[in-house]
Amino acid sequence: MILIIDGHSFHYEMENLCRLFFHHEKIEVRKELPPLQEPPGALAVLTALRQESGTAAITVELWEPGGEKQRYCETLKGPQATDSGAQELCMGRLLFKALSQLRGFRPQWGIITGVRPVKLLRALCEKSGEDQAAADFQQIYLASPEKVQLSLATMKNEQKILERSKPNAFSLYISIPFCPTRCSYCSFVSSSVEKTMKLIPAYVELLCQEIAAAGACAGRLGLHLETVYFGGGTPTTLEAEQLNTLLKAVHTHFDLSGCREFTVEAGRPDTITPEKLKALSQNQVTRISINPQTLDDRILKIIGRRHTAQQTLDAFALARRLGFQNINMDLIAGLPGDSAAGFGHTLDQVLALNPESITVHTLALKRSSHIYQEENGESAGAAETARMLAYVQQRLPARGYEPYYLYRQSRMVGNLENVGWARPGAESPYNVFIMDESQTILGCGAGAVTKVKDPHSENLERIFNFKHPYEYIDRFNEIIARKEQVDQLYEKFNRAIRTLR
């Protein structure tokens, strides 16, 4: 399709809205009108802004192949006429309504395309109060009543976690970018062990050095560790002794006396062994994640996961026998070959295990994933995936689970969402902090991102590690040098506040 930008600079948001309705089509953005005597061969969407005499005329036109044209207009007056934010929202609503009518479906999040809708809702609440914010979410942003209520519930549970966070608190993220195999839906930079086994010993050794550098940095700055999160990848791809080495490095170089959470994503059940779980337990890991994604063996094969549903059940039982009392399980709605009935059966089986938390993701069709490249974005479909999530929202609250963090990604099936559900007290504060962007997160390992939060403002600065394990190993001196940027950023933040005083 062709997106024409005329008289405004809202091309990024208009393109994102078009992508809600045209997931797999290339969107060509133009800044000139096509010749009127030559109707385009593909659907063309004109978005135009004209300002004059204290008004702003906003127009959206759909030019269908064959010459059919539909036109949607609105005129802003008063302060809104010169407010770029109001202009963008108005144009977004017109485009959303036009494409909803054209395509015959209405995405439930309306014109909200950002990653953090709950953060937007909180800002609206702080400005106008909860009732008005909820009304604006539905009327201005066109979110469905169900998504408004989900966002409100999530926001309230997030707030309880945020209120317990202390000044100068930070989180530690450890990246283990290795997996037994790459799942077909995955777009993260992770390396299958089959190809990179030889890198792991050197990676673990250097990662311990970076952990030490991060610990020294936190000590210099007087930061207090609140959560630790081992992610990836699949951390339990490592051997038990390698896990033990890394976990002990964290205990050696950080003060964990005030730590609220120590999570390790065990992830793939085919990587979980008694020895690895004992290494986690002996190092005071408080929360693990065992992620089946589905309990349908047929779909597991389709998505490239070389384990069975029974292995998930066995791994969960093993973790319980070894004393783990806070276990999360991840599921994905919208997987190719799945159905609402099949997903519901998986969810019911997971509920029978009684985990403390369940995270339900919606399949995101990322360009770099095998599922996008090889299957042209095949999924369960938007309507079927929406039925899956409706079942989640029916079943989980009835079993005592509450939503506590929520985020969205581009190219999600049905423009839906990922939600973490937990029983009260079993939440992952780290997940809330990463979504709220309210505290510093020191990242260690390949692909990790350190996020330095200005304690005096909403400003957040990012420091990126090299993505690939081989780069991380070959250029490790640069990784250590980048840790010094954390000190420099805190000095910059503090200098700025001293200047203001």
C-alpha positions in Angstrom: 0.0 0.0 0.0 1.0 3.6 -0.4 0.8 6.1 2.4 0.9 9.8 1.4 2.0 12.4 3.9 0.8 15.9 3.0 1.4 19.0 5.1 2.4 17.2 8.4 5.2 15.3 10.1 3.1 12.5 11.6 4.4 9.8 9.2 5.8 7.5 11.8 2.5 7.2 13.7 0.4 7.0 10.6 2.6 4.2 9.2 2.2 2.3 12.5 -1.6 2.6 12.3 -1.6 1.3 8.7 0.5 -1.6 9.8 -2.3 -2.6 12.3 -4.4 -3.4 9.3 -1.8 -4.5 6.7 0.6 -6.7 8.7 2.6 -8.2 5.9 2.3 -5.6 3.1 5.1 -3.3 2.3 4.1 0.3 3.1 5.5 2.9 0.8 5.6 6.3 2.3 5.4 9.3 -0.1 5.3 13.0 0.3 3.7 13.9 -3.0 0.3 13.2 -4.4 0.0 10.7 -7.3 -1.4 12.1 -10.6 -5.2 12.3 -10.2 -5.7 11.0 -13.8 -3.8 7.8 -12.9 -5.5 5.9 -10.0 -2.9 3.9 -8.1 -2.6 0.2 -8.7 -2.4 -0.5 -5.0 -4.5 1.0 -2.1 -3.3 4.6 -1.5 -4.0 6.4 1.7 -3.8 10.2 1.8 -3.3 11.9 5.2 -3.4 15.7 4.9 -3.2 18.8 7.2 -4.1 22.3 6.2 -3.9 25.2 8.7 -5.4 28.6 8.1 -7.4 31.3 9.9 -7.1 29.7 13.3 -8.4 26.3 12.1 -6.7 23.0 11.1 -8.4 20.9 8.4 -7.5 17.2 8.7 -8.3 14.8 5.8 -7.9 11.1 5.3 -8.7 9.7 1.8 -8.6 6.1 0.8 -8.0 5.5 -3.0 -8.8 1.9 -3.8 -7.5 0.2 -6.9 -10.0 0.9 -9.7 -10.6 4.5 -8.7 -13.0 4.2 -5.7 -12.4 7.0 -3.2 -13.5 7.5 0.4 -13.0 10.7 2.3 -13.0 11.5 6.0 -12.6 15.0 7.4 -12.5 16.9 10.6 -11.7 20.6 11.5 -10.0 21.6 14.7 -10.6 25.0 16.1 -9.3 27.1 19.0 -6.2 25.9 20.9 -6.4 22.5 19.3 -5.9 23.9 15.9 -2.3 24.7 16.6 -1.6 21.8 19.0 0.4 19.2 17.1 -0.5 16.5 19.6 -4.2 17.2 19.1 -3.7 17.2 15.3 -1.9 13.9 15.4 -4.6 12.3 17.6 -7.4 13.6 15.3 -5.6 12.3 12.2 -5.0 9.0 13.9 -8.7 8.6 14.8 -9.8 9.4 11.2 -7.3 7.0 9.7 -8.2 4.3 12.2 -12.0 4.6 11.5 -11.4 4.6 7.7 -9.2 1.5 7.8 -11.5 -0.2 10.3 -14.4 0.2 7.8 -12.3 -0.8 4.9 -10.9 -4.0 6.5 -14.0 -5.0 8.4 -12.4 -5.2 11.9 -11.5 -2.9 14.7 -8.3 -3.5 16.7 -9.1 -3.4 20.4 -6.3 -1.0 21.4 -7.6 1.7 19.0 -4.9 4.1 18.0 -2.6 3.2 20.8 0.5 1.7 19.1 3.1 2.2 21.8 4.8 -0.5 23.9 3.6 0.9 27.3 -0.2 1.7 27.2 -0.4 1.5 31.0 2.3 4.2 31.4 0.1 6.4 29.1 -2.9 5.7 31.2 -1.0 6.6 34.4 0.0 9.9 32.9 -3.6 10.6 32.0 -4.8 9.7 35.5 -2.2 12.1 37.0 -3.5 14.9 34.7 -7.2 14.4 34.9 -8.1 11.7 37.4 -9.0 8.1 36.9 -12.6 8.5 35.6 -11.6 11.1 33.0 -8.5 9.1 32.0 -10.6 6.0 31.4 -13.1 8.0 29.4 -10.2 9.5 27.3 -8.6 6.1 26.8 -11.9 5.0 25.2 -13.1 8.1 23.4 -9.9 9.8 22.3 -7.6 6.8 21.9 -10.5 4.5 20.8 -9.5 1.6 23.1 -12.2 -1.0 23.8 -13.9 -1.0 27.2 -12.2 -4.4 27.9 -8.7 -3.0 27.3 -9.5 0.1 29.4 -10.5 -2.1 32.3 -7.4 -4.4 31.8 -5.1 -1.4 31.8 -6.7 0.1 34.9 -6.4 -3.2 36.8 -2.7 -3.5 35.7 -1.9 0.0 36.6 -3.2 -0.4 40.2 -1.2 -3.6 40.7 1.9 -2.0 39.2 1.5 1.0 41.6 1.6 -1.2 44.7 4.9 -2.7 43.5 6.4 0.7 42.6 5.4 2.2 45.9 7.6 -0.3 47.7 10.7 0.7 45.7 13.3 2.6 47.8 15.4 5.6 46.7 18.6 4.7 44.9 17.3 1.3 44.1 18.4 -0.5 41.0 18.0 -3.9 39.2 20.6 -6.2 37.7 20.0 -8.0 34.4 22.2 -10.9 33.3 22.0 -11.9 29.7 22.6 -15.6 28.7 22.1 -15.4 24.9 22.2 -19.2 24.2 19.4 -21.6 23.4 19.2 -25.3 22.6 17.6 -24.4 19.3 16.0 -21.2 17.9 12.2 -21.1 18.0 10.5 -20.1 14.8 8.9 -17.1 16.3 12.0 -15.7 18.0 13.6 -12.5 16.9 16.0 -12.0 19.8 19.8 -12.3 19.3 20.4 -15.7 20.8 22.7 -18.4 19.6 21.9 -22.1 19.4 24.3 -24.2 21.5 24.9 -26.5 18.5 26.7 -23.6 16.8 28.3 -21.8 19.7 29.1 -24.3 22.4 32.8 -23.5 22.2 32.1 -19.8 23.1 30.3 -20.6 26.4 33.4 -21.1 28.7 35.0 -17.8 27.6 31.6 -16.1 27.8 31.0 -17.2 31.4 34.5 -16.1 32.4 34.2 -12.7 31.0 30.6 -12.3 32.2 31.9 -12.8 35.7 34.3 -9.9 35.2 31.5 -7.7 33.9 29.4 -8.6 36.9 32.3 -7.6 39.2 32.6 -4.3 37.3 28.9 -3.6 37.7 29.0 -4.4 41.4 31.9 -2.0 41.9 30.0 0.7 40.0 26.9 0.2 42.1 29.0 0.4 45.2 30.7 3.7 44.2 27.3 5.2 43.4 25.6 4.0 46.6 22.9 2.1 44.8 20.8 -0.6 46.5 20.1 -3.8 44.6 16.3 -4.5 44.4 15.9 -7.3 41.8 18.2 -9.7 39.9 17.0 -11.2 36.6 18.8 -13.8 34.5 17.3 -13.9 31.0 18.3 -14.6 27.5 18.2 -16.8 25.6 17.8 -19.7 27.9 20.0 -19.4 31.0 19.7 -23.1 31.8 21.3 -23.9 28.5 24.5 -23.5 30.6 25.8 -26.4 32.7 25.1 -26.5 36.4 28.6 -25.6 37.3 28.6 -22.6 34.9 25.3 -21.4 36.4 26.8 -21.8 39.9 29.8 -19.8 38.9 27.7 -16.9 37.7 25.3 -16.9 40.6 28.2 -16.9 43.1 29.7 -13.9 41.2 26.4 -12.0 41.8 26.6 -12.9 45.5 30.2 -11.9 45.7 30.0 -8.5 44.1 26.6 -7.3 45.2 24.8 -6.8 48.5 21.6 -8.8 48.2 20.3 -8.0 51.7 17.5 -5.8 50.3 16.8 -7.9 47.2 13.1 -8.4 46.6 13.5 -10.8 43.6 16.1 -13.2 42.2 14.7 -14.7 39.0 16.3 -17.1 36.6 14.4 -18.0 33.4 14.8 -21.7 33.3 12.7 -21.5 30.1 12.9 -24.5 28.0 12.0 -27.7 30.0 14.4 -29.8 28.0 17.3 -27.8 29.6 16.1 -28.3 33.2 17.9 -30.9 35.3 18.1 -31.6 39.1 21.7 -30.4 39.1 20.8 -27.1 37.6 17.8 -26.5 39.8 19.9 -27.3 42.9 22.5 -24.7 41.7 19.7 -22.2 41.6 18.3 -23.1 45.0 21.7 -23.1 46.7 22.3 -19.6 45.4 19.0 -18.2 46.8 17.2 -17.9 43.5 13.6 -17.0 44.6 11.7 -17.3 41.3 12.1 -19.4 38.2 10.2 -19.5 34.9 9.3 -22.7 33.1 7.9 -21.8 29.7 6.0 -24.4 27.7 4.4 -21.7 25.3 2.0 -24.5 24.4 1.2 -28.0 25.7 0.3 -29.3 22.2 3.1 -31.5 20.9 2.0 -30.9 17.3 2.4 -27.1 17.7 5.7 -27.5 19.6 7.1 -29.2 16.5 5.7 -26.5 14.2 7.5 -23.7 16.2 10.8 -25.6 16.4 10.9 -26.5 20.1 12.5 -29.9 20.6 10.7 -30.9 23.7 7.3 -32.4 24.6 4.4 -31.3 26.7 5.2 -34.1 29.1 8.7 -32.7 29.6 7.1 -29.5 30.8 5.0 -31.3 33.3 8.0 -33.3 34.5 10.2 -30.2 34.9 7.5 -28.4 36.9 7.1 -31.4 39.2 10.8 -31.6 39.7 11.0 -27.9 40.6 8.3 -28.3 43.1 10.0 -31.4 44.7 13.2 -29.3 45.0 11.4 -26.6 46.9 10.7 -23.8 44.4 7.6 -22.0 45.6 7.4 -19.2 43.0 7.2 -20.5 39.5 6.1 -18.6 36.4 4.9 -20.2 33.2 4.8 -18.5 29.8 2.2 -19.2 27.1 1.9 -17.7 23.6 -1.5 -17.0 22.0 -1.8 -17.0 18.2 0.8 -19.7 17.4 0.5 -21.3 13.9 -1.8 -24.3 13.9 -3.4 -23.4 17.3 -7.1 -22.6 18.0 -9.1 -21.1 20.8 -10.1 -24.5 21.9 -6.5 -25.8 21.8 -5.1 -22.8 23.6 -7.9 -23.1 26.2 -6.9 -26.7 26.8 -3.2 -25.7 27.3 -4.3 -23.0 29.8 -6.5 -25.4 31.7 -3.5 -27.8 32.0 -1.3 -25.1 33.3 -3.9 -24.0 35.8 -4.0 -27.6 37.1 -0.3 -27.2 37.9 -1.1 -24.2 40.1 1.9 -22.0 39.2 2.3 -18.7 41.1 2.2 -16.6 37.9 1.3 -17.1 34.3 2.5 -14.7 31.5 0.5 -14.8 28.4 2.2 -13.4 25.3 0.6 -12.7 21.9 2.6 -13.9 18.9 4.5 -11.1 17.3 5.4 -11.6 13.7 8.9 -10.1 13.6 10.6 -9.8 10.3 13.8 -11.6 11.5 11.9 -14.6 12.8 11.8 -17.9 10.9 8.0 -17.9 11.1 7.8 -14.6 9.2 10.4 -15.5 6.6 9.5 -19.1 5.9 5.7 -19.1 6.5 4.9 -15.6 5.4 3.6 -14.6 8.8 1.2 -17.5 9.3 -0.6 -17.4 12.7 -3.8 -18.5 14.3 -5.4 -15.3 13.0 -6.6 -12.1 14.8 -10.1 -13.2 15.7 -9.0 -16.6 17.0 -6.2 -15.1 19.0 -8.6 -12.5 20.5 -10.8 -15.4 21.6 -7.8 -17.0 23.3 -7.1 -13.8 25.3 -10.8 -13.5 26.2 -10.6 -17.0 27.7 -7.5 -15.9 29.7 -9.3 -12.9 31.1 -12.2 -15.1 32.1 -10.2 -17.9 33.7 -7.3 -16.3 35.5 -9.1 -13.8 37.7 -11.4 -16.6 38.8 -8.4 -18.5 40.0 -6.9 -15.6 41.9 -4.5 -14.2 39.4 -4.3 -10.5 38.8 -2.6 -8.5 35.9 0.4 -6.7 37.1 2.4 -5.8 34.0 1.5 -5.3 30.4 3.3 -4.4 27.2 2.8 -4.5 23.5 5.1 -5.1 20.5 4.9 -4.2 16.8 3.4 -6.7 14.4 1.4 -8.5 17.2 -1.4 -10.7 15.9 -4.6 -8.7 16.2 -2.7 -5.7 17.7 -3.2 -7.4 21.1 -0.9 -7.5 24.2 1.4 -9.4 26.5 0.2 -9.6 30.2 1.9 -10.9 33.3 -0.7 -12.4 35.7 0.2 -13.4 39.3 -1.3 -14.2 42.6 -0.8 -11.3 45.1 2.8 -11.4 46.4 4.2 -13.6 43.6 4.7 -10.8 41.0 8.1 -10.0 39.4 9.0 -6.5 40.4 11.7 -6.5 37.7 9.1 -6.8 35.0 7.3 -3.8 36.4 10.5 -1.7 36.6 11.5 -2.5 33.1 8.0 -1.5 31.8 7.7 1.6 34.0 11.3 2.8 33.3 11.4 4.1 36.8 14.8 2.9 38.0 18.3 2.2 36.8 18.9 -1.3 35.4 22.6 -2.4 35.1 22.8 -4.9 32.2 25.6 -7.5 31.9 26.2 -9.9 29.0 25.8 -9.9 25.2 22.7 -8.0 24.1 22.1 -6.4 27.5 21.2 -2.8 27.8 22.1 -0.7 30.8 19.4 1.9 31.5 20.5 4.8 33.8 17.6 6.6 35.3 18.1 10.3 36.3 17.0 10.4 40.0 15.9 14.0 39.6 13.8 13.7 36.4 12.1 11.2 34.0 15.3 11.2 31.8 16.7 7.7 31.0 20.0 7.1 29.2 20.9 3.8 27.6 24.3 2.0 27.3 24.3 -0.9 24.8 26.5 -4.0 25.0 27.5 -5.8 21.9 24.7 -8.1 20.7 26.5 -11.2 19.7 28.5 -13.5 22.0 31.6 -13.5 19.7 31.6 -9.6 19.6 31.2 -9.6 23.4 34.2 -11.8 23.8 36.4 -10.2 21.1 35.8 -6.6 22.3 35.4 -7.2 26.0 37.7 -4.3 26.9 35.1 -2.0 25.3 32.3 -3.6 27.4 34.2 -2.8 30.6 35.0 0.8 29.5 31.3 1.4 28.9 30.5 0.6 32.5 32.4 3.8 33.4 29.7 5.7 31.5 27.3 4.9 34.3 29.4 6.9 36.7 29.6 9.7 34.2 25.9 9.8 33.7 25.1 10.0 37.4 27.6 12.8 37.7 25.9 14.6 34.8 22.5 14.2 36.4 23.7 15.4 39.8 25.6 18.4 38.3 22.5 19.4 36.5 20.4 19.5 39.7 23.2 21.4 41.5 23.1 24.0 38.8 19.4 24.4 39.1 19.7 25.0 42.9 
